[in-house]
């Protein structure tokens, strides 16, 4: 891969770029973030070399979107309009059903992969990012059959390099599963408190 772009350079996006840097040392890593301070921090920390320009998206091999789930559908739709025919766009959001539904009829739907890495810490921002965050963690992939086979293989190679355990789910089942898991700790804490 020659060019990898991170859109959203916080803990998840920044860590994914740092992780991929271990395996794609010749690639150029570029970034974009609504928060200009985060973008500058990511440059200072050598997570990315510079801000991505519009033309970079046309030639990128991989675009990783790590932004809040409520803003992701429209931004990913816009990115798919913009990218070249060999670019894969993935997202790292924790909910999938609305996103997959929103993109279902996009003419470049086969250049998108809905992913959810199960990893994180209590910290945020580019300064919290580190390259081993995803080592031996689970990556959930939704609707893989809707992603172009060649682009699927590119993504899976990345995740295998990162030593991630791959799991496949449909978007609705994913959302239900994540809701149970995320609420379990709250219920346990409440019951222990009682």
N, C-alpha and C positions, 0 to 999 in steps of 0.2 A: 504494500500500500504506500502511496506517495503522500496523500494529504488526508488528515483526520481533523475534523472540526468539532469542538465542543460548544454547544449552545446552552448556557447555564454552567457556571464554573465554581459551584459550591462544593460541598463535601462529596456528593455522589459524582457529579460531572468531572470535577477536578481529579478525584481518585481514579476514575475510569481512564482518563487521559494518561495519568502517571503510570497506571498499570500497563496500558498498551505501549507506552514508551519503552518498556523493558524488552518488548518483542519486535517493535517496528522502529528501530533506532535510526533508520534512514528517512523516515517519514517526517513531513512538516506538520506540526501540531498548532492549530489556530483556534481562536476562541471568540465568543460573543457573549455578552452578558448585559442585561438591562442596567445593572449596577456598575457604573464606571469604576468605582473603587475596587470592586471584585475583579473586573477585567485587568486593572493595573496590577493588583496583587498577584493575579495568575501569571502575568508577564514577569513580574519581579521574582516570583518563585520558580520560574522556568517550567510552569505547567504548559503554557503556550508561548510561542515566539512573538505573536502579534495578533491584533484584531483581524478577524476574517472580513474580507471584502465580498461584495455581491458576486463578483466573478469567480471567487474561490469555491463557492457552492456548486458552480457548474462543473467543476473538475474534481471535486472531492471524492474520495473513495468511500468515506464513512462520515456521517453526521450524527452526533450523539446529543439528544435533546434531554436535558435534566432541569426541567422547570416545573412550577406548580401545575398540578393536574387540571385545574380549571382553565388555565390559559393555553394548555398544550394543543388541543384539537385545532384551533384556528392557526396557531403558529406552524404546526406541522403541515397543515394543508398548504400554507403559504410557501414553506420550504420545498414541499414536493413540486409545487408549480415552478420553482426556481432551479432545482438541481438538474444536473445532466443525467443522461440515460444509464450511466454506470454507477450512480451514487446510491448507496443504501442509507436510509434514515432510520435510526432506532430511537425509542424513548425509554426512560427509566422510571416512569411514574408508577404509583402504587395502585391505581385503578385503571381498568382497561375497557369496560363495556361501552361507555359513552364515546371514548376515543375511537375504538374500532368501528362503531356504528357511524360516527361522523365521517370517517375516511373510506367507508365501504365502497362508495361509487367513484372515488377519485381515479382519474385515468392512470395515475402512477401508483396505485395502491400496492402493486407488486414490488415497489421499491421501498416499502416501509415494513419494519418488523416491530411488533409490540412486545417489549421486554420489561421485566421487573426484577432487578437484582435485590435479593433479600440480604441487605447489609446496611450498616450505618453505625453512627456513634451519637453521643449527645451533643457533639460540636457541629458547627456549621461554617460555611465560607471557605474560600480557597486555602486559607492557612490551616484548615482542619484536614485537608486532603492528604492521603498517603497511598503509595502504590500497592500495598498488600491488602487493602480493605476487602477485596473480592476473592482472595485466595480461598479455595475450598468452600465458598458460599454457593447458595442456590440461585440460578437464573431461571425465572419462569418466562416461557415464550408462549404467546397466544397467537392463534391463527397462523401458524408457520406455513401452512399449505397455501396461504394467499401471498407469500413472499416469493419472488423469483428465485429459482433453484440455485443459480450461480451466486446470487447475493446472500441467500440462506447460508451457503457454504462458507462465504467470507465471514459472516457473523459468527457462525459456529466455531470456525478456526480461532477467531479472537477470544471467544469465551473459553475454549479448551486451553488456549495458551495461558489464560488467566486462572486455569485450574478450577473453573466453576462447574458445578453439577447442574445439568440441564433438566428441566421439567417442562412438560407441555400441557397447557390447559386451554379451555375455551374462556373467553373474556368474562362471561357471566359467572361461571364456576370460580374463576380467579377472584372476582370481587367478593363473592360470598365467603370463600375460604379466608381471604385477607381480613374480612370484617370479623369473623370468628376469632382469628388469631389475635388481632389487635385489641379486641374487647376482652379477651380472656384474662390478660394481665390486670385490667381494671377491675374485673369481677373478683379475681383472686385477692387483690389488695383490699377491696371493700369487705370481703368475707373475713379476711385476716384481721382487719381493723375491728370488726364486730366481735 
